[in-house]
Amino acid sequence: MTNKTGYILGIISALIYVLVIYGIDTNHLLDFLVYLLGALLIPLIIAGFISLFSKNNFGKIFGITCIIIHLLSGIGGLLM
């Protein structure tokens, strides 16, 4: 997996997460963008900390952490 593939995977998983959890409301596009930014912020911070201590590609780590965090929070949100 390259850096670009990891970034694309992370953004796609965030889009799917936001669409499943919050849905689409065409009247509130700014809310959708804020939810998307929030969904990308936590995996970005975690991937940054992991990449500080390991010498792997940041994009690869970002893609994997996005998928893991979004799956766990989606499952947790649906179980509540």
SEFIZA-3560 file (N, C-alpha, C; in Angstrom, 3 decimals):
REM SEFIZA-3560
<numar><xx>0.850</xx><yy>-1.167</yy><zz>0.000</zz><atom>N</atom></numar>
<numar><xx>0.000</xx><yy>0.000</yy><zz>0.000</zz><atom>CA</atom></numar>
<numar><xx>0.902</xx><yy>1.237</yy><zz>0.000</zz><atom>C</atom></numar>
<numar><xx>0.595</xx><yy>2.171</yy><zz>-0.873</zz><atom>N</atom></numar>
<numar><xx>1.377</xx><yy>3.399</yy><zz>-0.951</zz><atom>CA</atom></numar>
<numar><xx>0.734</xx><yy>4.485</yy><zz>-0.098</zz><atom>C</atom></numar>
<numar><xx>1.411</xx><yy>5.623</yy><zz>-0.018</zz><atom>N</atom></numar>
<numar><xx>0.864</xx><yy>6.743</yy><zz>0.750</zz><atom>CA</atom></numar>
<numar><xx>-0.475</xx><yy>7.204</yy><zz>0.188</zz><atom>C</atom></numar>
<numar><xx>-0.546</xx><yy>7.331</yy><zz>-1.145</zz><atom>N</atom></numar>
<numar><xx>-1.763</xx><yy>7.827</yy><zz>-1.771</zz><atom>CA</atom></numar>
<numar><xx>-2.938</xx><yy>6.879</yy><zz>-1.538</zz><atom>C</atom></numar>
<numar><xx>-2.678</xx><yy>5.598</yy><zz>-1.594</zz><atom>N</atom></numar>
<numar><xx>-3.736</xx><yy>4.609</yy><zz>-1.367</zz><atom>CA</atom></numar>
<numar><xx>-4.249</xx><yy>4.686</yy><zz>0.067</zz><atom>C</atom></numar>
<numar><xx>-3.370</xx><yy>4.887</yy><zz>1.006</zz><atom>N</atom></numar>
<numar><xx>-3.778</xx><yy>5.009</yy><zz>2.409</zz><atom>CA</atom></numar>
<numar><xx>-4.637</xx><yy>6.235</yy><zz>2.646</zz><atom>C</atom></numar>
<numar><xx>-4.262</xx><yy>7.360</yy><zz>2.041</zz><atom>N</atom></numar>
<numar><xx>-5.064</xx><yy>8.573</yy><zz>2.182</zz><atom>CA</atom></numar>
<numar><xx>-6.447</xx><yy>8.387</yy><zz>1.572</zz><atom>C</atom></numar>
<numar><xx>-6.508</xx><yy>7.796</yy><zz>0.397</zz><atom>N</atom></numar>
<numar><xx>-7.791</xx><yy>7.567</yy><zz>-0.271</zz><atom>CA</atom></numar>
<numar><xx>-8.657</xx><yy>6.625</yy><zz>0.552</zz><atom>C</atom></numar>
<numar><xx>-8.059</xx><yy>5.567</yy><zz>1.095</zz><atom>N</atom></numar>
<numar><xx>-8.788</xx><yy>4.622</yy><zz>1.934</zz><atom>CA</atom></numar>
<numar><xx>-9.340</xx><yy>5.306</yy><zz>3.182</zz><atom>C</atom></numar>
<numar><xx>-8.539</xx><yy>6.162</yy><zz>3.788</zz><atom>N</atom></numar>
<numar><xx>-8.988</xx><yy>6.882</yy><zz>4.980</zz><atom>CA</atom></numar>
<numar><xx>-10.137</xx><yy>7.820</yy><zz>4.693</zz><atom>C</atom></numar>
<numar><xx>-10.063</xx><yy>8.549</yy><zz>3.594</zz><atom>N</atom></numar>
<numar><xx>-11.130</xx><yy>9.490</yy><zz>3.251</zz><atom>CA</atom></numar>
<numar><xx>-12.404</xx><yy>8.746</yy><zz>2.874</zz><atom>C</atom></numar>
<numar><xx>-12.276</xx><yy>7.645</yy><zz>2.135</zz><atom>N</atom></numar>
<numar><xx>-13.458</xx><yy>6.866</yy><zz>1.762</zz><atom>CA</atom></numar>
<numar><xx>-14.113</xx><yy>6.248</yy><zz>2.992</zz><atom>C</atom></numar>
<numar><xx>-13.313</xx><yy>5.736</yy><zz>3.923</zz><atom>N</atom></numar>
<numar><xx>-13.908</xx><yy>5.158</yy><zz>5.129</zz><atom>CA</atom></numar>
<numar><xx>-14.583</xx><yy>6.236</yy><zz>5.973</zz><atom>C</atom></numar>
<numar><xx>-14.029</xx><yy>7.447</yy><zz>6.000</zz><atom>N</atom></numar>
<numar><xx>-14.667</xx><yy>8.541</yy><zz>6.731</zz><atom>CA</atom></numar>
<numar><xx>-15.976</xx><yy>8.955</yy><zz>6.058</zz><atom>C</atom></numar>
<numar><xx>-15.991</xx><yy>8.987</yy><zz>4.728</zz><atom>N</atom></numar>
<numar><xx>-17.225</xx><yy>9.310</yy><zz>4.009</zz><atom>CA</atom></numar>
<numar><xx>-18.319</xx><yy>8.288</yy><zz>4.302</zz><atom>C</atom></numar>
<numar><xx>-17.966</xx><yy>7.015</yy><zz>4.253</zz><atom>N</atom></numar>
<numar><xx>-18.942</xx><yy>5.959</yy><zz>4.529</zz><atom>CA</atom></numar>
<numar><xx>-19.433</xx><yy>6.044</yy><zz>5.972</zz><atom>C</atom></numar>
<numar><xx>-18.516</xx><yy>6.301</yy><zz>6.902</zz><atom>N</atom></numar>
<numar><xx>-18.890</xx><yy>6.418</yy><zz>8.312</zz><atom>CA</atom></numar>
<numar><xx>-19.879</xx><yy>7.564</yy><zz>8.525</zz><atom>C</atom></numar>
<numar><xx>-19.582</xx><yy>8.725</yy><zz>7.951</zz><atom>N</atom></numar>
<numar><xx>-20.455</xx><yy>9.887</yy><zz>8.130</zz><atom>CA</atom></numar>
<numar><xx>-21.807</xx><yy>9.655</yy><zz>7.465</zz><atom>C</atom></numar>
<numar><xx>-21.816</xx><yy>9.027</yy><zz>6.301</zz><atom>N</atom></numar>
<numar><xx>-23.081</xx><yy>8.754</yy><zz>5.623</zz><atom>CA</atom></numar>
<numar><xx>-23.943</xx><yy>7.769</yy><zz>6.398</zz><atom>C</atom></numar>
<numar><xx>-23.325</xx><yy>6.753</yy><zz>6.992</zz><atom>N</atom></numar>
<numar><xx>-24.091</xx><yy>5.744</yy><zz>7.736</zz><atom>CA</atom></numar>
<numar><xx>-24.597</xx><yy>6.319</yy><zz>9.055</zz><atom>C</atom></numar>
<numar><xx>-23.763</xx><yy>7.032</yy><zz>9.771</zz><atom>N</atom></numar>
<numar><xx>-24.144</xx><yy>7.524</yy><zz>11.091</zz><atom>CA</atom></numar>
<numar><xx>-25.064</xx><yy>8.740</yy><zz>11.005</zz><atom>C</atom></numar>
<numar><xx>-24.738</xx><yy>9.721</yy><zz>10.164</zz><atom>N</atom></numar>
<numar><xx>-25.480</xx><yy>10.975</yy><zz>10.140</zz><atom>CA</atom></numar>
<numar><xx>-26.431</xx><yy>11.113</yy><zz>8.952</zz><atom>C</atom></numar>
<numar><xx>-26.207</xx><yy>10.380</yy><zz>7.883</zz><atom>N</atom></numar>
<numar><xx>-27.053</xx><yy>10.490</yy><zz>6.697</zz><atom>CA</atom></numar>
<numar><xx>-26.719</xx><yy>11.730</yy><zz>5.885</zz><atom>C</atom></numar>
<numar><xx>-27.498</xx><yy>11.945</yy><zz>4.828</zz><atom>N</atom></numar>
<numar><xx>-27.286</xx><yy>13.107</yy><zz>3.969</zz><atom>CA</atom></numar>
<numar><xx>-28.479</xx><yy>14.037</yy><zz>4.098</zz><atom>C</atom></numar>
<numar><xx>-28.203</xx><yy>15.285</yy><zz>4.400</zz><atom>N</atom></numar>
<numar><xx>-29.222</xx><yy>16.316</yy><zz>4.398</zz><atom>CA</atom></numar>
<numar><xx>-28.714</xx><yy>17.439</yy><zz>3.514</zz><atom>C</atom></numar>
<numar><xx>-29.359</xx><yy>17.644</yy><zz>2.381</zz><atom>N</atom></numar>
<numar><xx>-28.855</xx><yy>18.618</yy><zz>1.407</zz><atom>CA</atom></numar>
<numar><xx>-28.966</xx><yy>20.051</yy><zz>1.902</zz><atom>C</atom></numar>
<numar><xx>-29.775</xx><yy>20.287</yy><zz>2.925</zz><atom>N</atom></numar>
<numar><xx>-29.896</xx><yy>21.636</yy><zz>3.462</zz><atom>CA</atom></numar>
<numar><xx>-28.729</xx><yy>22.009</yy><zz>4.370</zz><atom>C</atom></numar>
<numar><xx>-28.025</xx><yy>21.006</yy><zz>4.878</zz><atom>N</atom></numar>
<numar><xx>-26.946</xx><yy>21.261</yy><zz>5.833</zz><atom>CA</atom></numar>
<numar><xx>-25.636</xx><yy>20.665</yy><zz>5.329</zz><atom>C</atom></numar>
<numar><xx>-25.137</xx><yy>21.166</yy><zz>4.225</zz><atom>N</atom></numar>
<numar><xx>-23.895</xx><yy>20.664</yy><zz>3.653</zz><atom>CA</atom></numar>
<numar><xx>-22.692</xx><yy>20.992</yy><zz>4.535</zz><atom>C</atom></numar>
<numar><xx>-22.723</xx><yy>22.143</yy><zz>5.190</zz><atom>N</atom></numar>
<numar><xx>-21.621</xx><yy>22.517</yy><zz>6.070</zz><atom>CA</atom></numar>
<numar><xx>-21.521</xx><yy>21.563</yy><zz>7.259</zz><atom>C</atom></numar>
<numar><xx>-22.660</xx><yy>21.116</yy><zz>7.774</zz><atom>N</atom></numar>
<numar><xx>-22.644</xx><yy>20.128</yy><zz>8.859</zz><atom>CA</atom></numar>
<numar><xx>-21.995</xx><yy>18.830</yy><zz>8.411</zz><atom>C</atom></numar>
<numar><xx>-22.292</xx><yy>18.412</yy><zz>7.181</zz><atom>N</atom></numar>
<numar><xx>-21.689</xx><yy>17.194</yy><zz>6.640</zz><atom>CA</atom></numar>
<numar><xx>-20.171</xx><yy>17.331</yy><zz>6.562</zz><atom>C</atom></numar>
<numar><xx>-19.689</xx><yy>18.475</yy><zz>6.125</zz><atom>N</atom></numar>
<numar><xx>-18.234</xx><yy>18.692</yy><zz>6.029</zz><atom>CA</atom></numar>
<numar><xx>-17.579</xx><yy>18.732</yy><zz>7.403</zz><atom>C</atom></numar>
<numar><xx>-18.281</xx><yy>19.291</yy><zz>8.383</zz><atom>N</atom></numar>
<numar><xx>-17.743</xx><yy>19.324</yy><zz>9.747</zz><atom>CA</atom></numar>
<numar><xx>-17.700</xx><yy>17.920</yy><zz>10.335</zz><atom>C</atom></numar>
<numar><xx>-18.733</xx><yy>17.119</yy><zz>10.106</zz><atom>N</atom></numar>
<numar><xx>-18.736</xx><yy>15.732</yy><zz>10.569</zz><atom>CA</atom></numar>
<numar><xx>-17.600</xx><yy>14.948</yy><zz>9.916</zz><atom>C</atom></numar>
<numar><xx>-17.368</xx><yy>15.205</yy><zz>8.642</zz><atom>N</atom></numar>
<numar><xx>-16.288</xx><yy>14.525</yy><zz>7.925</zz><atom>CA</atom></numar>
<numar><xx>-14.933</xx><yy>14.918</yy><zz>8.484</zz><atom>C</atom></numar>
<numar><xx>-14.746</xx><yy>16.191</yy><zz>8.754</zz><atom>N</atom></numar>
<numar><xx>-13.484</xx><yy>16.658</yy><zz>9.336</zz><atom>CA</atom></numar>
<numar><xx>-13.273</xx><yy>16.069</yy><zz>10.721</zz><atom>C</atom></numar>
<numar><xx>-14.333</xx><yy>15.997</yy><zz>11.503</zz><atom>N</atom></numar>
<numar><xx>-14.240</xx><yy>15.387</yy><zz>12.833</zz><atom>CA</atom></numar>
<numar><xx>-13.934</xx><yy>13.905</yy><zz>12.771</zz><atom>C</atom></numar>
<numar><xx>-14.484</xx><yy>13.230</yy><zz>11.766</zz><atom>N</atom></numar>
<numar><xx>-14.224</xx><yy>11.796</yy><zz>11.611</zz><atom>CA</atom></numar>
<numar><xx>-12.792</xx><yy>11.538</yy><zz>11.177</zz><atom>C</atom></numar>
<numar><xx>-12.151</xx><yy>12.501</yy><zz>10.544</zz><atom>N</atom></numar>
<numar><xx>-10.765</xx><yy>12.331</yy><zz>10.109</zz><atom>CA</atom></numar>
<numar><xx>-9.756</xx><yy>12.808</yy><zz>11.149</zz><atom>C</atom></numar>
<numar><xx>-10.191</xx><yy>13.614</yy><zz>12.113</zz><atom>N</atom></numar>
<numar><xx>-9.263</xx><yy>14.228</yy><zz>13.052</zz><atom>CA</atom></numar>
<numar><xx>-8.644</xx><yy>13.222</yy><zz>14.029</zz><atom>C</atom></numar>
<numar><xx>-9.448</xx><yy>12.377</yy><zz>14.651</zz><atom>N</atom></numar>
<numar><xx>-8.939</xx><yy>11.420</yy><zz>15.641</zz><atom>CA</atom></numar>
<numar><xx>-7.996</xx><yy>10.404</yy><zz>15.002</zz><atom>C</atom></numar>
<numar><xx>-8.359</xx><yy>9.763</yy><zz>13.872</zz><atom>N</atom></numar>
<numar><xx>-7.391</xx><yy>8.849</yy><zz>13.246</zz><atom>CA</atom></numar>
<numar><xx>-6.119</xx><yy>9.554</yy><zz>12.780</zz><atom>C</atom></numar>
<numar><xx>-6.236</xx><yy>10.829</yy><zz>12.407</zz><atom>N</atom></numar>
<numar><xx>-5.057</xx><yy>11.591</yy><zz>12.004</zz><atom>CA</atom></numar>
<numar><xx>-4.088</xx><yy>11.778</yy><zz>13.165</zz><atom>C</atom></numar>
<numar><xx>-4.621</xx><yy>12.079</yy><zz>14.341</zz><atom>N</atom></numar>
<numar><xx>-3.775</xx><yy>12.247</yy><zz>15.525</zz><atom>CA</atom></numar>
<numar><xx>-3.139</xx><yy>10.922</yy><zz>15.923</zz><atom>C</atom></numar>
<numar><xx>-3.921</xx><yy>9.854</yy><zz>15.932</zz><atom>N</atom></numar>
<numar><xx>-3.390</xx><yy>8.539</yy><zz>16.299</zz><atom>CA</atom></numar>
<numar><xx>-2.323</xx><yy>8.095</yy><zz>15.299</zz><atom>C</atom></numar>
<numar><xx>-2.570</xx><yy>8.285</yy><zz>14.010</zz><atom>N</atom></numar>
<numar><xx>-1.585</xx><yy>7.910</yy><zz>12.990</zz><atom>CA</atom></numar>
<numar><xx>-0.318</xx><yy>8.752</yy><zz>13.115</zz><atom>C</atom></numar>
<numar><xx>-0.469</xx><yy>10.001</yy><zz>13.513</zz><atom>N</atom></numar>
<numar><xx>0.706</xx><yy>10.843</yy><zz>13.727</zz><atom>CA</atom></numar>
<numar><xx>1.579</xx><yy>10.339</yy><zz>14.855</zz><atom>C</atom></numar>
<numar><xx>0.952</xx><yy>9.932</yy><zz>15.966</zz><atom>N</atom></numar>
<numar><xx>1.720</xx><yy>9.387</yy><zz>17.087</zz><atom>CA</atom></numar>
<numar><xx>2.393</xx><yy>8.067</yy><zz>16.714</zz><atom>C</atom></numar>
<numar><xx>1.692</xx><yy>7.220</yy><zz>15.998</zz><atom>N</atom></numar>
<numar><xx>2.277</xx><yy>5.934</yy><zz>15.606</zz><atom>CA</atom></numar>
<numar><xx>3.435</xx><yy>6.146</yy><zz>14.644</zz><atom>C</atom></numar>
<numar><xx>3.277</xx><yy>7.065</yy><zz>13.703</zz><atom>N</atom></numar>
<numar><xx>4.341</xx><yy>7.280</yy><zz>12.720</zz><atom>CA</atom></numar>
<numar><xx>5.553</xx><yy>7.975</yy><zz>13.326</zz><atom>C</atom></numar>
<numar><xx>5.386</xx><yy>8.635</yy><zz>14.467</zz><atom>N</atom></numar>
<numar><xx>6.549</xx><yy>9.213</yy><zz>15.150</zz><atom>CA</atom></numar>
<numar><xx>7.493</xx><yy>8.127</yy><zz>15.661</zz><atom>C</atom></numar>
<numar><xx>6.913</xx><yy>7.032</yy><zz>16.139</zz><atom>N</atom></numar>
<numar><xx>7.714</xx><yy>5.979</yy><zz>16.742</zz><atom>CA</atom></numar>
<numar><xx>8.091</xx><yy>4.854</yy><zz>15.789</zz><atom>C</atom></numar>
<numar><xx>7.455</xx><yy>4.808</yy><zz>14.635</zz><atom>N</atom></numar>
<numar><xx>7.838</xx><yy>3.809</yy><zz>13.638</zz><atom>CA</atom></numar>
<numar><xx>8.210</xx><yy>4.519</yy><zz>12.348</zz><atom>C</atom></numar>
<numar><xx>8.931</xx><yy>3.851</yy><zz>11.508</zz><atom>N</atom></numar>
<numar><xx>9.410</xx><yy>4.481</yy><zz>10.278</zz><atom>CA</atom></numar>
<numar><xx>8.613</xx><yy>4.034</yy><zz>9.055</zz><atom>C</atom></numar>
<numar><xx>7.341</xx><yy>3.687</yy><zz>9.237</zz><atom>N</atom></numar>
<numar><xx>6.497</xx><yy>3.281</yy><zz>8.119</zz><atom>CA</atom></numar>
<numar><xx>5.901</xx><yy>4.498</yy><zz>7.433</zz><atom>C</atom></numar>
<numar><xx>5.260</xx><yy>4.271</yy><zz>6.304</zz><atom>N</atom></numar>
<numar><xx>4.597</xx><yy>5.346</yy><zz>5.576</zz><atom>CA</atom></numar>
<numar><xx>3.432</xx><yy>5.881</yy><zz>6.383</zz><atom>C</atom></numar>
<numar><xx>3.304</xx><yy>7.204</yy><zz>6.432</zz><atom>N</atom></numar>
<numar><xx>2.206</xx><yy>7.818</yy><zz>7.177</zz><atom>CA</atom></numar>
<numar><xx>0.858</xx><yy>7.495</yy><zz>6.529</zz><atom>C</atom></numar>
<numar><xx>0.797</xx><yy>7.485</yy><zz>5.216</zz><atom>N</atom></numar>
<numar><xx>-0.458</xx><yy>7.206</yy><zz>4.522</zz><atom>CA</atom></numar>
<numar><xx>-0.987</xx><yy>5.821</yy><zz>4.814</zz><atom>C</atom></numar>
<numar><xx>-0.081</xx><yy>4.858</yy><zz>4.870</zz><atom>N</atom></numar>
<numar><xx>-0.469</xx><yy>3.476</yy><zz>5.175</zz><atom>CA</atom></numar>
<numar><xx>-1.038</xx><yy>3.378</yy><zz>6.584</zz><atom>C</atom></numar>
<numar><xx>-0.378</xx><yy>3.997</yy><zz>7.529</zz><atom>N</atom></numar>
<numar><xx>-0.837</xx><yy>3.979</yy><zz>8.913</zz><atom>CA</atom></numar>
<numar><xx>-2.160</xx><yy>4.721</yy><zz>9.040</zz><atom>C</atom></numar>
<numar><xx>-2.294</xx><yy>5.846</yy><zz>8.333</zz><atom>N</atom></numar>
<numar><xx>-3.526</xx><yy>6.634</yy><zz>8.378</zz><atom>CA</atom></numar>
<numar><xx>-4.706</xx><yy>5.846</yy><zz>7.826</zz><atom>C</atom></numar>
<numar><xx>-4.525</xx><yy>5.161</yy><zz>6.725</zz><atom>N</atom></numar>
<numar><xx>-5.598</xx><yy>4.367</yy><zz>6.138</zz><atom>CA</atom></numar>
<numar><xx>-6.056</xx><yy>3.251</yy><zz>7.059</zz><atom>C</atom></numar>
<numar><xx>-5.114</xx><yy>2.569</yy><zz>7.658</zz><atom>N</atom></numar>
<numar><xx>-5.451</xx><yy>1.454</yy><zz>8.549</zz><atom>CA</atom></numar>
<numar><xx>-6.139</xx><yy>1.956</yy><zz>9.820</zz><atom>C</atom></numar>
<numar><xx>-5.623</xx><yy>3.036</yy><zz>10.422</zz><atom>N</atom></numar>
<numar><xx>-6.252</xx><yy>3.550</yy><zz>11.641</zz><atom>CA</atom></numar>
<numar><xx>-7.638</xx><yy>4.120</yy><zz>11.364</zz><atom>C</atom></numar>
<numar><xx>-7.837</xx><yy>4.717</yy><zz>10.200</zz><atom>N</atom></numar>
<numar><xx>-9.174</xx><yy>5.222</yy><zz>9.857</zz><atom>CA</atom></numar>
<numar><xx>-10.183</xx><yy>4.089</yy><zz>9.798</zz><atom>C</atom></numar>
<numar><xx>-9.809</xx><yy>3.019</yy><zz>9.130</zz><atom>N</atom></numar>
<numar><xx>-10.732</xx><yy>1.894</yy><zz>9.011</zz><atom>CA</atom></numar>
<numar><xx>-11.044</xx><yy>1.301</yy><zz>10.382</zz><atom>C</atom></numar>
<numar><xx>-10.028</xx><yy>1.114</yy><zz>11.208</zz><atom>N</atom></numar>
<numar><xx>-10.227</xx><yy>0.514</yy><zz>12.532</zz><atom>CA</atom></numar>
<numar><xx>-11.078</xx><yy>1.418</yy><zz>13.424</zz><atom>C</atom></numar>
<numar><xx>-10.750</xx><yy>2.705</yy><zz>13.479</zz><atom>N</atom></numar>
<numar><xx>-11.486</xx><yy>3.629</yy><zz>14.343</zz><atom>CA</atom></numar>
<numar><xx>-12.932</xx><yy>3.780</yy><zz>13.888</zz><atom>C</atom></numar>
<numar><xx>-13.147</xx><yy>3.861</yy><zz>12.570</zz><atom>N</atom></numar>
<numar><xx>-14.517</xx><yy>4.036</yy><zz>12.078</zz><atom>CA</atom></numar>
<numar><xx>-15.359</xx><yy>2.779</yy><zz>12.290</zz><atom>C</atom></numar>
<numar><xx>-14.753</xx><yy>1.616</yy><zz>12.113</zz><atom>N</atom></numar>
<numar><xx>-15.493</xx><yy>0.381</yy><zz>12.391</zz><atom>CA</atom></numar>
<numar><xx>-15.870</xx><yy>0.274</yy><zz>13.869</zz><atom>C</atom></numar>
<numar><xx>-14.906</xx><yy>0.549</yy><zz>14.741</zz><atom>N</atom></numar>
<numar><xx>-15.182</xx><yy>0.442</yy><zz>16.174</zz><atom>CA</atom></numar>
<numar><xx>-16.207</xx><yy>1.464</yy><zz>16.642</zz><atom>C</atom></numar>
<numar><xx>-16.108</xx><yy>2.700</yy><zz>16.171</zz><atom>N</atom></numar>
<numar><xx>-17.085</xx><yy>3.705</yy><zz>16.599</zz><atom>CA</atom></numar>
<numar><xx>-18.443</xx><yy>3.471</yy><zz>15.969</zz><atom>C</atom></numar>
<numar><xx>-18.482</xx><yy>2.943</yy><zz>14.754</zz><atom>N</atom></numar>
<numar><xx>-19.766</xx><yy>2.622</yy><zz>14.141</zz><atom>CA</atom></numar>
<numar><xx>-20.471</xx><yy>1.497</yy><zz>14.870</zz><atom>C</atom></numar>
<numar><xx>-19.727</xx><yy>0.461</yy><zz>15.219</zz><atom>N</atom></numar>
<numar><xx>-20.309</xx><yy>-0.656</yy><zz>15.974</zz><atom>CA</atom></numar>
<numar><xx>-20.751</xx><yy>-0.184</yy><zz>17.359</zz><atom>C</atom></numar>
<numar><xx>-19.925</xx><yy>0.634</yy><zz>18.002</zz><atom>N</atom></numar>
<numar><xx>-20.278</xx><yy>1.161</yy><zz>19.321</zz><atom>CA</atom></numar>
<numar><xx>-21.494</xx><yy>2.066</yy><zz>19.266</zz><atom>C</atom></numar>
<numar><xx>-21.601</xx><yy>2.859</yy><zz>18.217</zz><atom>N</atom></numar>
<numar><xx>-22.764</xx><yy>3.746</yy><zz>18.091</zz><atom>CA</atom></numar>
<numar><xx>-24.038</xx><yy>2.985</yy><zz>17.801</zz><atom>C</atom></numar>
<numar><xx>-23.940</xx><yy>1.906</yy><zz>17.078</zz><atom>N</atom></numar>
<numar><xx>-25.133</xx><yy>1.117</yy><zz>16.773</zz><atom>CA</atom></numar>
<numar><xx>-25.584</xx><yy>0.265</yy><zz>17.937</zz><atom>C</atom></numar>
<numar><xx>-24.665</xx><yy>-0.097</yy><zz>18.833</zz><atom>N</atom></numar>
<numar><xx>-25.020</xx><yy>-0.918</yy><zz>19.977</zz><atom>CA</atom></numar>
<numar><xx>-25.640</xx><yy>-0.106</yy><zz>21.098</zz><atom>C</atom></numar>
<numar><xx>-25.447</xx><yy>1.191</yy><zz>21.089</zz><atom>N</atom></numar>
<numar><xx>-25.989</xx><yy>2.027</yy><zz>22.164</zz><atom>CA</atom></numar>
<numar><xx>-27.427</xx><yy>2.226</yy><zz>21.981</zz><atom>C</atom></numar>
//
